[in-house]
Amino acid sequence: MAVHSTVRGPSLGGCRMWTYANAHEAVRDVLRLSEAMSLKAAAAGLAMGGGKGVIALPPGGLPRGVRRADVLADFGETVAVLAGRYITAEDVGTSTRDMDRIATVTPYVSGRARRHGGSGDPSPATALGVLAAIEAALERTHRSPALAGRSVAVLGVGSVGSRLIRLLTRAGARVLAADIDPSRRAPAERLGARWTTPGRALTARVDVLAPCALGGILTAESVPRLRCRLVAGAANNQLAADPVAELLAARGILWAPDFVVNAGGIVNIQEELGGRSYDARRARAQVRQIGETLRGVLDDAEARGVTPLTAARALARARLAPA
């Protein structure tokens, strides 16, 4: 568990349940993700800090039944020790039901089921925020936010990716979908997407590439092979290293900073905190503001002659500094 910042408020970040090759990889992941959460919350203007929880699993898949309940209870007890400095939520490998289980041992849980007064699954909000960001970025690359007739490659058809496909096809976009899990092909095709392999989706000639799986997909090796004009997706830590942002800019590819684009989940969850009841309409309105935040970042990047990554970090750090 990592708490990166509490200067704007308690740190908020999901609990990721994942198999790592070793403890070093798990620690590296949780540290990177916790920092990204601080930047995400600050860029979105939330009175929250950034943290992250990781349950590192041995090989053999996700635990189930009693073993899963025990693992979650142990994690919840660790959250409780931090006495509110960290609030956990759903992430890769965990669910709303898991948050309800953790809530039996600590009150510092968000993203609980609607029947318990929570905001439920954050995936729809994350997907809505990505859609708003894509529309804002299209204004720069194609001079119009309209998605009708645009081509989008969605790489990763999990909870967020599948919901993004639904939103994109409803808006009239042509969607190419890919995932390492072949069982997700049928659901993607039912939503109107055309299926392909992850490798082909990455290098497809499309208007927009939307990475919605795990991070590190944009590297010094992959960027020269891209054939899109815009990259905007839900995945965290999309850049394998910061210099990749310069490589994208040199190729004329607009990269919308991931911690700005994918803030919908944390914005949605934040709406259930602070002692007020969750209001879905109010939350959706706040999530749609991600488009305006991105427009401001892109304006600043253009005015200063810097990459969107530099501009987005400057915004986040400026909001962190006074606190």
C-alpha positions as CSV (number, residue, x, y, z in Angstrom):
1,M,0.0,0.0,0.0
2,A,1.4,3.4,-0.9
3,V,0.2,6.9,0.1
4,H,1.8,9.5,-2.2
5,S,0.1,12.7,-1.1
6,T,-2.4,13.9,1.4
7,V,-1.8,17.7,1.1
8,R,-5.2,18.3,-0.6
9,G,-7.1,15.7,1.4
10,P,-7.1,12.0,2.2
11,S,-5.4,9.8,-0.5
12,L,-7.9,7.9,-2.7
13,G,-6.9,5.1,-5.0
14,G,-8.0,1.6,-6.0
15,C,-7.0,-1.8,-4.7
16,R,-5.4,-3.8,-7.5
17,M,-5.3,-7.6,-7.2
18,W,-2.7,-8.9,-9.6
19,T,0.1,-11.5,-10.0
20,Y,3.6,-10.1,-10.1
21,A,6.8,-11.8,-10.9
22,N,8.4,-10.6,-7.6
23,A,7.9,-8.2,-4.7
24,H,10.0,-5.5,-6.5
25,E,7.6,-5.4,-9.4
26,A,4.6,-5.0,-7.0
27,V,6.3,-2.2,-5.1
28,R,7.3,-0.4,-8.3
29,D,3.7,-0.7,-9.6
30,V,2.1,0.6,-6.4
31,L,4.5,3.6,-6.2
32,R,3.9,4.6,-9.8
33,L,0.2,4.2,-9.5
34,S,-0.1,6.2,-6.2
35,E,1.8,9.2,-7.8
36,A,-0.5,9.0,-10.8
37,M,-3.5,9.2,-8.5
38,S,-2.1,12.4,-6.9
39,L,-1.7,14.0,-10.3
40,K,-5.1,12.7,-11.4
41,A,-6.9,14.1,-8.4
42,A,-5.1,17.5,-8.5
43,A,-5.6,17.9,-12.2
44,A,-9.3,17.2,-11.8
45,G,-9.4,19.8,-9.0
46,L,-10.5,17.4,-6.3
47,A,-9.8,17.9,-2.6
48,M,-8.2,14.5,-2.5
49,G,-4.6,13.1,-2.5
50,G,-3.3,10.0,-4.2
51,G,-2.7,6.5,-2.9
52,K,-2.9,2.9,-4.2
53,G,-3.3,-0.6,-2.8
54,V,-1.8,-3.7,-4.3
55,I,-2.6,-7.3,-3.3
56,A,0.3,-9.2,-4.9
57,L,-0.7,-12.7,-5.7
58,P,1.3,-15.9,-6.3
59,P,0.8,-17.6,-9.7
60,G,-2.4,-19.5,-10.0
61,G,-5.1,-16.9,-10.7
62,L,-7.3,-14.8,-8.5
63,P,-8.4,-16.2,-5.2
64,R,-12.1,-17.2,-4.7
65,G,-14.5,-18.1,-1.9
66,V,-13.1,-18.2,1.6
67,R,-9.6,-17.5,0.5
68,R,-10.6,-14.3,-1.3
69,A,-12.6,-13.1,1.7
70,D,-9.6,-13.7,3.9
71,V,-7.3,-11.8,1.6
72,L,-9.7,-8.8,1.4
73,A,-10.2,-8.8,5.2
74,D,-6.4,-8.7,5.6
75,F,-6.1,-5.8,3.2
76,G,-9.0,-4.0,4.9
77,E,-7.2,-4.3,8.3
78,T,-4.1,-2.6,6.8
79,V,-6.3,0.2,5.4
80,A,-7.8,0.7,8.9
81,V,-4.3,1.1,10.4
82,L,-3.9,4.3,8.2
83,A,-6.9,5.8,10.0
84,G,-8.4,7.6,7.0
85,R,-5.2,8.8,5.3
86,Y,-6.0,6.3,2.6
87,I,-9.4,5.5,1.1
88,T,-9.5,2.4,-1.0
89,A,-11.7,1.6,-4.1
90,E,-12.2,-0.9,-6.9
91,D,-9.4,-1.5,-9.4
92,V,-8.0,-4.2,-11.7
93,G,-8.9,-7.6,-10.2
94,T,-11.3,-6.3,-7.6
95,S,-15.0,-5.4,-7.7
96,T,-17.8,-3.5,-6.0
97,R,-18.6,-6.6,-4.1
98,D,-15.0,-6.8,-2.9
99,M,-15.4,-3.2,-1.6
100,D,-18.4,-4.2,0.4
101,R,-16.4,-7.0,1.9
102,I,-13.5,-4.7,2.8
103,A,-16.1,-2.4,4.4
104,T,-16.8,-5.0,7.0
105,V,-13.5,-4.3,8.6
106,T,-12.8,-0.6,7.8
107,P,-15.0,2.4,7.0
108,Y,-12.3,3.9,4.6
109,V,-13.8,2.4,1.5
110,S,-15.5,4.0,-1.5
111,G,-17.1,2.7,-4.7
112,R,-19.5,0.5,-2.7
113,A,-22.7,-0.9,-4.1
114,R,-25.6,1.5,-4.7
115,R,-27.7,-0.4,-2.2
116,H,-25.2,0.6,0.5
117,G,-25.2,4.2,-0.5
118,G,-22.1,4.1,-2.7
119,S,-21.5,5.0,-6.3
120,G,-21.2,1.4,-7.5
121,D,-19.0,0.3,-10.4
122,P,-16.8,3.2,-11.5
123,S,-16.2,1.8,-15.0
124,P,-19.2,3.7,-16.6
125,A,-17.9,7.0,-15.3
126,T,-14.3,6.3,-16.4
127,A,-15.6,5.5,-19.9
128,L,-17.7,8.6,-20.0
129,G,-14.7,10.7,-19.0
130,V,-12.6,9.1,-21.8
131,L,-15.3,9.9,-24.3
132,A,-15.4,13.5,-23.2
133,A,-11.6,13.7,-23.5
134,I,-11.6,12.1,-27.0
135,E,-14.2,14.7,-28.1
136,A,-12.1,17.5,-26.8
137,A,-8.9,16.2,-28.4
138,L,-10.6,15.7,-31.7
139,E,-11.3,19.4,-31.8
140,R,-7.5,19.8,-32.1
141,T,-6.7,17.0,-34.5
142,H,-9.8,17.1,-36.7
143,R,-11.3,20.5,-35.9
144,S,-14.5,19.0,-34.7
145,P,-15.5,16.9,-31.6
146,A,-17.9,14.8,-33.6
147,L,-17.3,11.1,-33.5
148,A,-19.6,10.2,-36.4
149,G,-17.5,8.5,-39.1
150,R,-14.3,8.6,-37.0
151,S,-12.3,5.4,-36.6
152,V,-11.2,4.3,-33.1
153,A,-9.1,1.4,-32.0
154,V,-9.9,0.3,-28.5
155,L,-7.1,-1.8,-27.0
156,G,-8.4,-3.7,-24.0
157,V,-12.1,-4.7,-23.7
158,G,-12.5,-5.0,-20.0
159,S,-15.0,-3.1,-17.9
160,V,-14.0,0.3,-19.1
161,G,-13.1,-0.7,-22.7
162,S,-16.4,-2.4,-23.3
163,R,-18.4,0.6,-22.0
164,L,-16.3,2.9,-24.1
165,I,-17.0,0.9,-27.2
166,R,-20.7,1.2,-26.5
167,L,-20.4,5.0,-26.2
168,L,-18.3,5.3,-29.3
169,T,-20.6,3.2,-31.5
170,R,-23.7,5.1,-30.3
171,A,-21.9,8.3,-31.3
172,G,-21.4,6.9,-34.8
173,A,-17.7,5.9,-34.6
174,R,-16.2,2.9,-36.4
175,V,-14.6,0.8,-33.7
176,L,-11.8,-1.7,-33.9
177,A,-11.4,-3.8,-30.7
178,A,-8.7,-6.0,-29.4
179,D,-7.8,-7.9,-26.2
180,I,-5.4,-10.6,-25.1
181,D,-8.5,-12.5,-23.8
182,P,-10.3,-14.1,-26.8
183,S,-13.5,-14.6,-24.8
184,R,-14.1,-10.8,-25.1
185,R,-14.5,-11.0,-28.8
186,A,-18.2,-11.9,-28.9
187,P,-19.2,-9.1,-26.4
188,A,-17.2,-6.5,-28.4
189,E,-18.8,-7.6,-31.7
190,R,-22.2,-7.5,-30.2
191,L,-21.5,-3.8,-29.3
192,G,-20.7,-3.2,-33.0
193,A,-16.9,-3.4,-33.0
194,R,-14.7,-5.2,-35.4
195,W,-12.3,-7.6,-33.8
196,T,-8.6,-7.8,-34.4
197,T,-5.4,-8.7,-32.5
198,P,-3.7,-6.4,-30.0
199,G,-0.7,-6.0,-32.3
200,R,-2.8,-5.0,-35.3
201,A,-5.0,-2.6,-33.2
202,L,-1.9,-0.8,-31.9
203,T,-0.7,-0.1,-35.4
204,A,-4.0,0.3,-37.2
205,R,-4.6,3.3,-39.4
206,V,-7.3,5.0,-37.3
207,D,-8.1,8.5,-36.1
208,V,-7.9,7.5,-32.4
209,L,-6.0,4.9,-30.5
210,A,-7.7,4.3,-27.1
211,P,-5.5,2.2,-24.8
212,C,-7.7,0.7,-22.1
213,A,-5.6,-2.2,-20.7
214,L,-2.5,-2.1,-18.5
215,G,0.1,0.6,-19.0
216,G,3.5,0.9,-20.7
217,I,2.1,0.4,-24.2
218,L,3.8,3.5,-25.6
219,T,7.5,2.9,-26.0
220,A,10.4,4.1,-28.1
221,E,9.8,0.9,-30.2
222,S,6.0,1.2,-30.6
223,V,5.6,4.9,-31.2
224,P,7.3,4.8,-34.7
225,R,4.8,2.2,-35.7
226,L,1.6,4.1,-34.8
227,R,-0.7,5.2,-37.6
228,C,-3.1,7.3,-35.6
229,R,-3.4,11.1,-35.0
230,L,-4.6,10.9,-31.4
231,V,-4.0,8.7,-28.4
232,A,-6.5,9.0,-25.6
233,G,-7.6,6.1,-23.4
234,A,-8.3,4.8,-19.9
235,A,-5.1,2.9,-19.2
236,N,-2.8,4.2,-16.5
237,N,0.9,4.9,-17.1
238,Q,0.6,4.6,-20.9
239,L,4.1,6.0,-21.4
240,A,6.9,3.5,-20.8
241,A,9.1,6.6,-20.0
242,D,8.6,10.3,-20.0
243,P,10.8,10.9,-23.2
244,V,8.1,9.0,-25.2
245,A,5.9,12.1,-24.9
246,E,8.5,13.9,-27.0
247,L,8.6,11.1,-29.6
248,L,4.8,11.3,-30.0
249,A,4.9,15.1,-30.4
250,A,7.7,14.7,-33.0
251,R,5.5,12.4,-35.0
252,G,2.6,14.8,-34.9
253,I,0.5,12.5,-32.7
254,L,-1.5,14.2,-30.0
255,W,-1.3,12.2,-26.7
256,A,-3.9,13.2,-24.2
257,P,-2.3,12.7,-20.7
258,D,-3.7,9.5,-19.2
259,F,-4.1,10.9,-15.7
260,V,-6.4,13.7,-17.1
261,V,-8.3,11.4,-19.4
262,N,-9.1,8.6,-17.0
263,A,-10.1,10.6,-14.0
264,G,-13.8,9.8,-14.4
265,G,-13.7,7.0,-11.9
266,I,-12.1,9.0,-9.1
267,V,-14.4,12.0,-9.8
268,N,-17.4,9.7,-9.6
269,I,-16.2,8.1,-6.4
270,Q,-15.4,11.5,-4.8
271,E,-19.1,12.4,-5.2
272,E,-20.0,9.8,-2.5
273,L,-17.5,11.1,0.0
274,G,-17.7,14.0,2.4
275,G,-20.9,13.0,4.1
276,R,-23.2,13.7,1.3
277,S,-25.4,11.2,-0.5
278,Y,-24.4,10.1,-4.0
279,D,-26.1,11.9,-6.9
280,A,-25.6,10.1,-10.2
281,R,-26.6,13.2,-12.3
282,R,-24.3,15.5,-10.4
283,A,-21.5,13.0,-10.8
284,R,-22.0,12.6,-14.6
285,A,-21.9,16.4,-14.9
286,Q,-18.6,16.5,-13.1
287,V,-17.1,13.7,-15.1
288,R,-18.0,15.5,-18.4
289,Q,-15.8,18.4,-17.2
290,I,-12.8,16.2,-18.0
291,G,-13.2,17.5,-21.5
292,E,-12.8,21.1,-20.4
293,T,-9.8,20.2,-18.2
294,L,-8.1,18.6,-21.2
295,R,-8.9,21.6,-23.4
296,G,-7.1,23.8,-20.8
297,V,-4.1,21.5,-20.7
298,L,-3.8,21.5,-24.5
299,D,-4.2,25.3,-24.7
300,D,-1.3,25.6,-22.2
301,A,0.9,23.1,-24.0
302,E,0.4,25.0,-27.3
303,A,1.0,28.4,-25.8
304,R,4.2,27.3,-24.0
305,G,5.5,25.0,-26.7
306,V,5.6,22.0,-24.5
307,T,4.1,18.5,-24.5
308,P,0.7,17.8,-23.1
309,L,2.5,15.7,-20.4
310,T,4.5,18.7,-19.3
311,A,1.4,21.0,-19.2
312,A,-0.7,18.5,-17.4
313,R,1.9,17.9,-14.7
314,A,2.4,21.6,-14.3
315,L,-1.4,22.0,-13.7
316,A,-1.4,19.2,-11.1
317,R,1.7,20.4,-9.3
318,A,0.5,24.0,-9.2
319,R,-2.6,22.8,-7.4
320,L,-0.5,20.6,-5.0
321,A,2.0,23.3,-4.2
322,P,-0.2,25.8,-2.3
323,A,-1.5,23.0,-0.1
